[in-house]
Amino acid sequence: MTGQLDTLMDSTVYDSHDDKIGKVKNIYVNNETGSPTWASVSTGLFRHDSLVPLVGAQHNPQSDALRVNVDKEMVKSAPAVEQDGHISREGEEQLFRHYHVDPNHSGWDAYGRAMRDGQGTARPDAAPSGRHAATDPTGDQGLIRSEERLNVDTQREEVGTARLRKYVVTEDQTVTVPTSHEEVRVEREPVTDAGAYGQTSLGDEEREVTLHRDRVTVDKETVPVERVRLAVDDVEEQETVGDTVRKERIDTEGTDPGRYDDRRYPDER
């Protein structure tokens, strides 16, 4: 049987709607009946494999596909059960409740018959009566205590936008500019040159002088004065989050108090 179960390893698992779930990593069989009961499937979700029931499953060796009788969303929400070489009784009961599987009819009967037909040996594959035996290849009857832990991560999201907007405003500017203008001033001086005598005549005469002044002209030009840009800085801060987690506790019955092992839970020391 081990060799035939090996053909299931790394098979692609599809749900009842033909949606891909993942790859088969391990197969767990019932201790009493030997029927394959659970498949450990690598889904890539939360970094752990998910246990999927094999009851009602169909295997196609040609396409290496395993179709299970559950929905993909149910696999994603399945409880995280420890799979350290075996599945505890308590963990298996959680899985039965989650997948709505009858513990007394949880074996993969179709695969069991196919193996028997191929080998020509008939072996009853009845489910165990009463309480279903936990799937535990090692036969260990100990209990595995589980607890929930907070997995905290951060994701970047948009909280707002910032933009640069340029607009025009007007203002008054006053500039003082020095100017000049010409004025007429009368200057008188006596004639002392003897040669000027006899060259003048008595009569009316005019002389005209052109006067000048500075006139202020105003012109405007556009010049660049500065460059403005948006810079984004990462500012670190501390934020505290919290939630309620569940922890399993294990009590003993019928034990000698004097022989009690005083190894308490880490958070009770």
Legacy VTK file of the C-alpha trace (Angstrom):
# vtk DataFile Version 3.0
C-alpha trace
ASCII
DATASET POLYDATA
POINTS 269 float
0.000 0.000 0.000
2.854 2.379 0.772
4.129 2.167 -2.784
0.673 2.896 -4.167
0.157 5.828 -1.802
3.437 7.240 -3.058
1.742 7.824 -6.412
-0.352 10.492 -4.715
2.661 12.515 -3.605
3.001 15.882 -5.374
-0.343 15.361 -7.110
-2.228 18.565 -7.870
-5.280 18.902 -5.626
-8.532 20.414 -6.941
-11.675 21.176 -4.971
-15.220 20.116 -5.833
-15.484 23.080 -8.240
-12.208 22.233 -10.018
-10.378 25.148 -8.378
-6.728 24.396 -7.687
-5.821 24.085 -3.989
-2.183 22.983 -3.966
0.151 19.966 -3.973
0.013 16.765 -1.893
2.901 16.583 0.583
1.876 13.747 2.928
-0.829 11.092 3.263
-2.165 10.031 6.679
-3.874 6.653 7.132
-6.196 5.411 9.856
-4.341 3.294 12.434
-7.090 0.674 12.699
-8.357 0.359 9.119
-5.298 1.429 7.151
-7.502 3.580 4.918
-6.096 6.888 3.673
-7.909 9.590 5.649
-6.123 12.919 5.299
-3.892 14.595 2.730
-1.453 17.279 3.790
-1.640 19.888 1.011
0.795 22.732 0.472
-1.425 25.725 -0.272
1.024 28.546 0.271
-1.420 30.092 2.745
0.019 31.343 6.032
3.175 29.264 5.470
1.735 25.922 6.632
0.202 22.873 4.979
-3.527 22.282 5.251
-5.148 18.930 6.032
-7.831 17.913 3.538
-10.193 14.927 3.997
-9.862 12.143 1.437
-13.355 10.709 1.862
-15.091 10.875 -1.516
-11.887 11.917 -3.309
-11.038 10.903 -6.893
-7.527 10.329 -8.204
-6.522 10.422 -11.873
-3.019 8.907 -12.219
-2.772 9.923 -15.873
-3.165 13.658 -15.162
-1.705 13.341 -11.649
-4.775 15.156 -10.311
-6.549 14.561 -7.004
-10.088 15.942 -6.730
-11.380 16.231 -3.161
-14.977 16.549 -2.043
-14.605 19.908 -0.248
-14.554 23.569 -1.227
-11.330 25.579 -1.481
-12.631 28.241 0.915
-13.269 25.542 3.515
-9.648 24.411 3.181
-8.428 27.997 3.633
-10.423 28.355 6.865
-9.503 24.916 8.274
-8.000 24.856 11.795
-4.224 24.680 11.964
-3.493 21.213 13.366
0.014 20.074 14.250
1.325 17.432 11.808
4.566 16.372 13.440
4.470 12.855 11.966
0.962 12.238 13.258
-2.384 13.908 13.870
-3.619 14.004 17.438
-7.083 12.797 18.393
-8.141 16.293 19.409
-6.797 17.804 16.205
-8.589 15.233 14.089
-11.868 15.895 15.896
-11.506 19.588 15.074
-11.041 18.699 11.422
-14.052 16.374 11.431
-16.246 19.155 12.804
-14.881 21.730 10.369
-15.324 19.586 7.251
-18.587 17.976 8.508
-17.093 14.502 8.100
-18.536 11.478 9.922
-15.642 9.992 11.960
-17.053 6.492 11.401
-16.976 6.909 7.605
-13.892 8.990 7.007
-11.733 6.524 5.054
-11.052 6.816 1.353
-13.008 3.709 0.387
-12.724 4.205 -3.373
-8.952 4.260 -3.267
-8.900 1.235 -0.942
-10.987 -0.828 -3.359
-8.839 0.185 -6.288
-5.735 -1.023 -4.501
-7.353 -4.319 -3.526
-8.608 -4.926 -7.051
-5.125 -4.318 -8.419
-3.513 -6.749 -5.988
-6.320 -9.315 -5.921
-6.548 -9.304 -2.127
-9.764 -8.497 -0.323
-9.417 -6.698 2.971
-12.409 -5.342 4.879
-12.239 -1.580 5.096
-14.839 -0.944 7.745
-14.636 2.209 9.777
-13.863 1.711 13.475
-16.817 1.480 15.760
-17.477 4.023 18.439
-14.862 6.765 18.789
-12.708 7.080 15.690
-9.055 6.294 16.303
-6.758 9.268 15.834
-4.528 9.129 12.793
-1.179 8.517 14.458
1.479 6.397 12.685
3.683 6.273 15.779
0.986 5.029 18.180
1.733 7.864 20.619
-1.265 8.441 22.904
-0.042 11.820 24.159
-1.917 15.059 23.568
-0.616 17.994 21.629
-1.499 21.351 23.110
-2.131 24.135 20.621
-2.585 27.844 20.973
-3.323 30.808 18.792
-0.650 33.389 18.184
-0.905 36.848 16.706
0.783 37.239 13.353
1.254 40.960 12.855
2.271 42.460 9.552
1.926 45.796 7.815
0.596 46.697 4.422
0.974 50.009 2.647
-2.213 51.858 1.787
-3.120 55.273 0.423
-4.088 57.838 3.046
-4.224 60.987 0.943
-2.722 62.945 -1.922
-0.584 66.054 -2.130
-0.104 68.219 -5.205
1.680 71.357 -6.325
-0.541 74.102 -7.741
0.802 77.297 -9.313
-1.332 80.407 -9.667
-0.786 84.121 -10.417
-1.224 86.958 -7.940
-0.733 90.717 -8.468
1.083 93.187 -6.282
2.172 96.818 -6.525
5.836 97.638 -6.836
7.320 101.138 -6.425
10.771 101.900 -7.795
12.559 105.258 -7.502
14.450 106.179 -10.674
16.791 109.212 -10.895
15.936 111.548 -13.824
17.327 114.841 -15.122
16.109 117.753 -17.233
17.599 120.876 -18.735
16.764 124.417 -17.570
17.672 127.826 -19.037
19.823 130.142 -17.038
20.695 133.681 -18.155
24.342 134.486 -17.943
25.646 138.028 -18.471
29.248 139.041 -18.997
30.797 142.332 -20.183
32.331 142.585 -23.669
35.978 143.409 -23.389
37.094 142.461 -26.871
37.920 145.650 -28.797
37.361 143.867 -32.071
33.671 143.482 -31.342
33.131 147.190 -31.677
31.720 148.185 -35.030
30.444 144.663 -35.812
27.070 145.042 -34.207
23.960 146.878 -35.281
21.072 148.109 -33.331
17.865 146.071 -33.810
15.691 143.073 -32.710
17.197 139.575 -32.627
16.229 136.124 -31.220
18.121 133.023 -30.210
16.428 129.645 -29.504
17.737 126.876 -27.227
16.301 123.321 -27.202
15.757 121.902 -23.717
15.856 118.117 -22.817
14.654 115.968 -19.957
14.636 112.233 -19.012
11.309 110.416 -19.416
10.730 107.243 -17.343
9.661 104.168 -19.322
8.343 100.922 -17.734
8.688 97.422 -19.181
8.168 93.940 -17.644
9.918 90.614 -18.198
9.373 87.140 -16.721
12.391 85.575 -15.034
12.702 82.263 -13.076
13.317 82.782 -9.357
13.075 79.333 -7.668
12.203 75.651 -8.186
9.651 73.983 -5.889
9.100 70.214 -5.689
7.353 67.688 -3.417
9.560 65.363 -1.356
8.191 62.313 0.515
9.840 61.206 3.768
9.169 57.974 5.701
8.422 58.750 9.337
8.560 55.793 11.726
6.160 55.560 14.626
5.034 52.921 17.100
1.480 51.570 16.969
0.098 49.045 19.442
-2.418 46.417 18.312
-4.101 43.663 20.276
-6.585 40.836 19.915
-7.931 37.902 21.895
-6.218 34.540 21.371
-7.204 31.080 22.539
-4.986 28.538 24.277
-5.578 24.917 25.086
-4.988 23.632 28.599
-4.495 19.970 29.490
-5.667 18.610 32.850
-5.150 15.134 34.262
-7.626 12.795 35.931
-6.853 9.759 38.030
-3.198 10.638 38.594
-1.254 10.667 41.845
-0.876 14.323 42.944
2.455 13.454 44.526
3.819 12.401 41.149
2.551 15.489 39.323
5.106 17.008 36.998
5.345 20.656 38.008
6.193 21.920 34.554
3.677 24.682 34.085
2.739 26.600 31.000
5.222 29.330 30.101
2.745 32.140 30.834
1.901 30.727 34.288
5.450 30.572 35.676
LINES 1 270
269 0 1 2 3 4 5 6 7 8 9 10 11 12 13 14 15 16 17 18 19 20 21 22 23 24 25 26 27 28 29 30 31 32 33 34 35 36 37 38 39 40 41 42 43 44 45 46 47 48 49 50 51 52 53 54 55 56 57 58 59 60 61 62 63 64 65 66 67 68 69 70 71 72 73 74 75 76 77 78 79 80 81 82 83 84 85 86 87 88 89 90 91 92 93 94 95 96 97 98 99 100 101 102 103 104 105 106 107 108 109 110 111 112 113 114 115 116 117 118 119 120 121 122 123 124 125 126 127 128 129 130 131 132 133 134 135 136 137 138 139 140 141 142 143 144 145 146 147 148 149 150 151 152 153 154 155 156 157 158 159 160 161 162 163 164 165 166 167 168 169 170 171 172 173 174 175 176 177 178 179 180 181 182 183 184 185 186 187 188 189 190 191 192 193 194 195 196 197 198 199 200 201 202 203 204 205 206 207 208 209 210 211 212 213 214 215 216 217 218 219 220 221 222 223 224 225 226 227 228 229 230 231 232 233 234 235 236 237 238 239 240 241 242 243 244 245 246 247 248 249 250 251 252 253 254 255 256 257 258 259 260 261 262 263 264 265 266 267 268
